Amino acid sequence: MTTAYINRIGTAVPENDIHQGFVDYARTMLGTRKAAVFSRMAERASIEHRYSHLAMGDLVDGEVDAQNFYRRGAFPDIGARMAQYERTAPELAERAVSALGLNGAAAGITHLVVASCTGFTAPGLDQHIAWRLGLRADVQRTLVGFMGCAAAVPALRIAQAAVLADPVARVLVINLELCTLHLQETDDLETALTFMLFGDGCAATLVTAAPQGLAMVDFRVATIPDTKDLITWRIGTQGFLMHLSGGVPGKIAQALREDLARSDDGGLLRGEGTQAVDLWAVHGGGRTVLDAVESGFALAPEALAPSRAVLAAHGNMSSATVMFVLKRMMDRAAAGARGMAFGPGMVAETFRFSVV
């Protein structure tokens, strides 16, 4: 019986570490009282670095970024942001694929799956990537768009289906997000805190039937009731508008506690309990999200260490984040492991895997 494996993962982030610079900038958007609250929340966020395709500007001179893309009082409209995405996203994807190390075997790629929720263009990002990499003209392309932070899991599910249908398939999966492309000028504290979470990043993954890396077993998705308005991502005239409610962690913890209490095989844990899981690859949507997963499933503090490490090093890179976590697990033997990411809806996308 054929099994699909995540053979290798390559990752890339832009060279501009903007986390502290953004914290300093955000304080200038907020009034004195809000700025004090923001500073306390930033210290508690467990994020040390975030990266952007835009370098921070000189705040003393009133700059937001060094390229003058964001000009105070005149932030770019949606057209300018999408043009920036079209210029910048393929370059970052190429860097991640280079880190993947295809070693001249790009022509052997039969399927290309691209997940992104931070930009649109036609021809699509998938086509731009295929051209830059010199993929074959008949490569089968799939674009997973606007599914938010959880999109990495459906992308892997598509890759698994391709390999199960054709054991000689070689699937390249790209998760690419330019989250910092959607900064908004605001004096709203909750919105500023949301921007503080996100950074840019890309993961490139090779999925084949070759028995090495992470063996994908199966997938399961669940929609958490009464949560459809907690995470939203809408297109505005000046970029995509993110709403991330403070109620998200509580809903996640409640849903996972209910799942843990189930004894049937219909839940995310399939009635097996957490004792059957050696490794947890959880999307680091933020410190409070990881705390909610730890609390909801009653996990040991060290269980989510890889996810917390990625959050500290890169922030939340939307769909790319869980792939960065999986990369950290490639050399850790484990018979039972779970991947999990949350997205708008609010959905929990999960999968079972093992490290071979």
C-alpha positions as CSV (number, residue, x, y, z in Angstrom):
1,M,0.0,0.0,0.0
2,T,1.4,3.4,-1.0
3,T,2.2,6.0,1.7
4,A,3.0,9.6,1.1
5,Y,6.0,11.1,2.8
6,I,7.2,14.6,3.6
7,N,10.8,13.9,2.4
8,R,12.3,17.4,3.0
9,I,11.4,20.9,4.0
10,G,13.2,24.1,3.1
11,T,12.4,27.4,4.7
12,A,13.2,31.0,4.0
13,V,12.5,34.4,5.6
14,P,13.4,37.9,4.4
15,E,16.6,39.4,5.8
16,N,14.8,42.3,7.6
17,D,14.2,41.6,11.3
18,I,11.5,44.2,12.1
19,H,10.0,43.0,15.4
20,Q,11.5,45.6,17.8
21,G,11.3,48.3,15.1
22,F,7.6,47.6,14.7
23,V,7.0,47.7,18.5
24,D,8.7,51.1,18.6
25,Y,6.6,52.3,15.6
26,A,3.3,51.0,17.1
27,R,3.8,53.0,20.2
28,T,3.8,56.2,18.0
29,M,0.4,55.2,16.6
30,L,-1.2,54.8,20.0
31,G,-1.9,57.3,22.8
32,T,0.1,57.3,26.0
33,R,-2.2,54.9,27.9
34,K,-2.7,52.5,25.0
35,A,1.1,52.5,24.2
36,A,1.8,51.5,27.8
37,V,-0.6,48.5,27.5
38,F,0.8,47.6,24.1
39,S,4.4,47.6,25.6
40,R,3.3,45.2,28.3
41,M,1.6,42.9,25.9
42,A,4.6,42.9,23.5
43,E,6.8,41.8,26.4
44,R,4.4,38.9,27.1
45,A,4.0,37.8,23.5
46,S,7.0,35.4,23.5
47,I,8.1,36.7,20.1
48,E,11.8,37.8,19.7
49,H,12.1,38.2,16.0
50,R,9.8,38.7,12.9
51,Y,11.0,39.3,9.4
52,S,9.7,41.4,6.5
53,H,10.4,42.0,2.9
54,L,10.5,45.7,3.9
55,A,13.2,47.1,6.1
56,M,12.3,49.4,9.0
57,G,12.7,53.1,8.4
58,D,14.1,55.8,10.6
59,L,11.4,56.6,13.1
60,V,13.2,59.9,14.1
61,D,12.7,61.1,10.6
62,G,9.1,59.9,10.5
63,E,9.7,56.9,8.3
64,V,7.8,53.6,8.7
65,D,9.9,51.6,6.3
66,A,13.1,52.3,4.5
67,Q,11.5,51.9,1.0
68,N,8.9,54.5,1.8
69,F,6.2,52.0,0.9
70,Y,4.2,52.9,4.0
71,R,4.0,56.7,4.2
72,R,2.3,58.2,7.2
73,G,-1.1,59.5,6.3
74,A,-0.9,57.9,2.8
75,F,-0.6,54.1,3.2
76,P,-0.7,52.2,-0.1
77,D,-4.0,51.0,-1.7
78,I,-4.8,47.4,-2.5
79,G,-3.4,47.7,-6.0
80,A,0.0,48.8,-4.9
81,R,0.1,46.0,-2.3
82,M,-0.7,43.4,-4.8
83,A,1.9,44.7,-7.2
84,Q,4.4,44.4,-4.4
85,Y,3.3,40.8,-3.7
86,E,3.7,39.9,-7.4
87,R,7.3,41.3,-7.4
88,T,8.4,39.9,-4.0
89,A,6.6,36.6,-3.4
90,P,8.3,34.6,-6.2
91,E,11.8,35.6,-5.0
92,L,11.1,34.3,-1.5
93,A,9.6,31.1,-2.8
94,E,12.8,30.5,-4.9
95,R,14.9,31.0,-1.8
96,A,12.9,28.4,0.1
97,V,13.1,25.9,-2.8
98,S,16.9,26.5,-2.9
99,A,17.0,25.6,0.8
100,L,15.0,22.4,0.0
101,G,17.8,21.2,-2.1
102,L,16.2,19.7,-5.2
103,N,19.8,19.5,-6.6
104,G,18.8,19.9,-10.3
105,A,15.8,17.6,-10.0
106,A,13.2,20.4,-10.5
107,A,12.3,19.0,-13.9
108,G,11.0,15.8,-12.1
109,I,8.3,17.7,-10.2
110,T,4.9,16.5,-11.4
111,H,2.6,18.5,-9.1
112,L,2.9,22.0,-7.6
113,V,0.6,23.0,-4.7
114,V,0.9,26.6,-3.5
115,A,-0.9,28.0,-0.4
116,S,-1.0,31.7,0.3
117,C,-3.6,34.1,1.8
118,T,-1.7,37.4,1.6
119,G,-1.8,38.1,-2.1
120,F,-3.5,37.6,-5.5
121,T,-2.2,37.8,-9.0
122,A,-2.9,36.3,-12.4
123,P,-1.0,34.6,-13.8
124,G,-0.9,33.2,-10.3
125,L,2.0,32.7,-7.8
126,D,2.0,29.0,-8.8
127,Q,2.8,29.9,-12.4
128,H,5.4,32.5,-11.4
129,I,7.1,29.8,-9.3
130,A,6.9,27.2,-12.1
131,W,8.6,29.6,-14.5
132,R,11.3,30.6,-12.1
133,L,12.1,27.0,-11.2
134,G,11.9,25.7,-14.8
135,L,9.2,23.2,-13.9
136,R,7.9,21.1,-16.8
137,A,5.1,22.6,-18.9
138,D,2.6,20.0,-17.9
139,V,3.1,20.3,-14.1
140,Q,-0.2,19.9,-12.4
141,R,-0.9,23.1,-10.4
142,T,-3.2,23.7,-7.5
143,L,-3.5,27.1,-5.7
144,V,-4.9,27.0,-2.1
145,G,-6.0,30.6,-1.5
146,F,-7.4,32.6,1.4
147,M,-7.7,29.7,3.9
148,G,-5.5,31.6,6.4
149,C,-3.2,30.0,8.9
150,A,-4.6,26.5,8.5
151,A,-3.9,26.3,4.8
152,A,-0.7,24.2,5.1
153,V,-2.8,21.2,6.1
154,P,-5.1,21.2,3.1
155,A,-2.1,21.7,0.9
156,L,-0.5,18.6,2.4
157,R,-3.7,16.7,2.0
158,I,-3.7,17.5,-1.7
159,A,-0.1,16.4,-2.0
160,Q,-0.9,13.1,-0.2
161,A,-3.8,12.5,-2.6
162,A,-1.6,13.0,-5.6
163,V,0.9,10.5,-4.4
164,L,-1.7,7.9,-3.4
165,A,-3.2,8.3,-6.9
166,D,0.2,8.0,-8.6
167,P,3.1,6.5,-6.6
168,V,5.7,8.1,-8.9
169,A,4.3,11.6,-8.4
170,R,6.8,14.2,-7.0
171,V,4.8,17.0,-5.3
172,L,6.3,20.4,-4.5
173,V,4.3,22.2,-1.8
174,I,4.9,25.9,-1.3
175,N,3.5,27.9,1.7
176,L,4.2,31.5,1.2
177,E,3.0,34.5,3.2
178,L,3.9,38.2,3.1
179,C,1.9,39.1,6.2
180,T,3.6,42.5,6.7
181,L,2.2,43.6,3.3
182,H,-1.1,44.5,5.1
183,L,-0.1,46.9,7.8
184,Q,-2.7,49.5,8.6
185,E,-2.5,52.9,10.2
186,T,-4.5,52.6,13.3
187,D,-4.8,53.8,16.9
188,D,-6.9,50.7,17.8
189,L,-5.0,48.7,20.4
190,E,-6.4,45.2,19.4
191,T,-5.5,45.8,15.8
192,A,-2.0,47.0,16.6
193,L,-1.5,43.9,18.8
194,T,-2.6,41.7,15.9
195,F,0.0,43.3,13.6
196,M,2.6,42.6,16.2
197,L,2.1,38.8,15.8
198,F,2.8,38.4,12.1
199,G,5.9,38.1,9.9
200,D,6.8,37.0,6.4
201,G,8.0,33.5,5.6
202,C,8.0,30.6,3.1
203,A,8.3,26.9,3.3
204,A,9.0,24.5,0.4
205,T,8.2,20.8,0.9
206,L,8.8,17.7,-1.2
207,V,6.2,15.0,-0.9
208,T,6.7,11.6,-2.6
209,A,6.3,7.9,-2.0
210,A,10.0,7.5,-1.1
211,P,10.0,6.2,2.5
212,Q,12.0,8.9,4.3
213,G,11.0,11.8,6.5
214,L,7.5,12.2,7.8
215,A,4.9,9.5,6.9
216,M,1.5,11.1,6.5
217,V,-1.3,8.8,7.8
218,D,-4.6,10.7,7.6
219,F,-6.3,14.0,8.0
220,R,-9.3,15.3,9.9
221,V,-10.9,18.7,10.1
222,A,-13.4,20.1,12.6
223,T,-15.3,23.4,12.6
224,I,-15.7,24.9,16.1
225,P,-19.3,26.0,16.7
226,D,-20.2,29.7,17.2
227,T,-16.8,31.0,16.1
228,K,-17.3,32.2,12.5
229,D,-16.7,35.9,13.4
230,L,-13.6,35.4,15.6
231,I,-11.1,35.2,12.8
232,T,-11.8,37.2,9.7
233,W,-9.6,38.3,6.7
234,R,-11.3,40.6,4.3
235,I,-10.2,42.7,1.4
236,G,-10.3,46.4,1.9
237,T,-9.3,49.4,-0.2
238,Q,-6.0,49.6,1.6
239,G,-5.0,46.0,2.0
240,F,-6.4,42.9,3.6
241,L,-8.1,43.6,6.9
242,M,-7.4,41.2,9.7
243,H,-9.7,40.7,12.7
244,L,-8.4,38.3,15.4
245,S,-10.7,38.3,18.4
246,G,-9.4,37.9,22.0
247,G,-12.0,35.1,22.3
248,V,-10.0,32.8,20.0
249,P,-7.9,31.0,22.7
250,G,-10.8,30.4,25.0
251,K,-12.9,28.8,22.2
252,I,-9.9,26.6,21.2
253,A,-9.3,25.4,24.8
254,Q,-13.0,24.6,25.2
255,A,-13.2,22.7,22.0
256,L,-10.1,20.7,22.7
257,R,-11.2,19.8,26.2
258,E,-14.5,18.5,24.8
259,D,-12.6,16.5,22.2
260,L,-10.3,15.0,24.9
261,A,-13.3,13.9,26.8
262,R,-14.7,11.9,23.9
263,S,-14.3,8.1,23.9
264,D,-15.5,7.5,20.3
265,D,-13.4,7.8,17.1
266,G,-15.2,10.8,15.7
267,G,-13.1,13.5,17.3
268,L,-9.8,15.0,16.4
269,L,-8.0,12.6,18.7
270,R,-10.2,9.7,17.4
271,G,-10.8,8.6,21.0
272,E,-7.1,7.7,21.5
273,G,-6.3,10.3,24.0
274,T,-3.1,12.3,24.1
275,Q,-1.0,9.4,25.4
276,A,-0.8,8.1,21.8
277,V,0.9,11.2,20.6
278,D,4.7,11.5,20.9
279,L,5.1,14.8,19.0
280,W,2.9,17.8,18.5
281,A,3.3,20.1,15.5
282,V,1.0,22.9,16.3
283,H,0.7,26.2,14.4
284,G,2.0,29.0,16.7
285,G,-0.8,31.5,16.1
286,G,0.4,33.3,19.2
287,R,1.5,32.5,22.8
288,T,-2.1,32.5,24.0
289,V,-3.1,30.1,21.2
290,L,-0.4,27.6,22.2
291,D,-1.3,28.0,25.9
292,A,-4.9,27.2,24.9
293,V,-3.8,24.0,23.1
294,E,-1.6,23.0,26.0
295,S,-4.5,23.6,28.5
296,G,-7.2,22.1,26.4
297,F,-5.4,18.8,25.8
298,A,-3.7,18.9,29.3
299,L,-0.3,18.6,27.7
300,A,3.0,18.7,29.5
301,P,4.8,22.1,29.3
302,E,7.5,20.8,27.0
303,A,5.0,19.2,24.5
304,L,4.8,22.4,22.4
305,A,8.4,23.4,22.7
306,P,9.0,23.3,18.9
307,S,6.0,25.5,18.2
308,R,7.0,28.0,20.9
309,A,10.6,28.1,19.4
310,V,9.3,28.9,15.9
311,L,7.0,31.6,17.4
312,A,9.9,33.2,19.2
313,A,12.2,33.1,16.2
314,H,9.7,34.1,13.5
315,G,6.3,35.1,14.9
316,N,3.2,33.9,13.1
317,M,3.8,33.4,9.4
318,S,0.3,32.3,8.7
319,S,0.2,29.1,6.6
320,A,4.0,28.7,6.6
321,T,4.3,28.4,10.3
322,V,3.4,24.8,11.0
323,M,5.8,23.7,8.2
324,F,8.7,25.5,10.1
325,V,7.6,23.4,13.1
326,L,7.6,20.2,11.1
327,K,11.1,20.9,9.9
328,R,12.3,20.9,13.4
329,M,10.9,17.4,13.9
330,M,12.4,15.7,10.8
331,D,15.1,14.0,12.9
332,R,13.1,13.1,15.9
333,A,11.9,9.5,15.9
334,A,8.2,9.2,16.8
335,A,5.6,6.5,16.0
336,G,2.6,8.8,16.8
337,A,2.5,12.5,16.0
338,R,-0.2,15.1,15.3
339,G,-0.1,18.3,13.2
340,M,-2.7,21.0,13.9
341,A,-3.5,24.5,12.7
342,F,-6.4,26.9,13.2
343,G,-8.0,29.2,10.6
344,P,-11.0,31.3,9.8
345,G,-14.3,29.7,10.2
346,M,-13.1,28.8,12.9
347,V,-11.6,25.4,11.8
348,A,-9.1,23.1,13.2
349,E,-7.1,21.3,10.5
350,T,-5.3,18.2,11.8
351,F,-3.3,15.2,10.5
352,R,-1.6,12.2,11.9
353,F,2.0,11.4,10.9
354,S,5.1,9.5,12.1
355,V,8.8,10.1,11.8
356,V,10.6,7.4,9.9
